[in-house]
Amino acid sequence: MTNNTLPPKTCSVDRLVTMEADVEKVLNGQKTATRRNGRYADVGEVMVLKDKKFVVNNVYSQSLGELTDEHARQEGFETVEEYKQSILSYHPGMPWLPKMRVWVHEFSPENE
């Protein structure tokens, strides 16, 4: 999916990673992607966490059923099940539906 086919953003890049535990994972290099219900960033946008800059490298849609343990590791977890339990703990009552689509935002530290 190329940038010009992406729908409008539903939120801003500064809201992409907000939970303290996730911020720490990004800063420590343990988290290189985040999945959201909406699109929070365009490719090339910069997210700033505690004065460190991270550039968004890729944005694409994915279904929860497509998640692999490798995707979970991008999120800072060992397995899909660990990631799933974490997400469900943040969103009580939310169903985990394999067909549900999320927006994947992949990022890396900006070269100074």
Helices and strands as residue ranges (DSSP letters): G 3-5, G 13-15, H 20-27, E 33-36, E 46-49, E 52-63, G 64-66, H 69-74, H 80-90, E 101-109
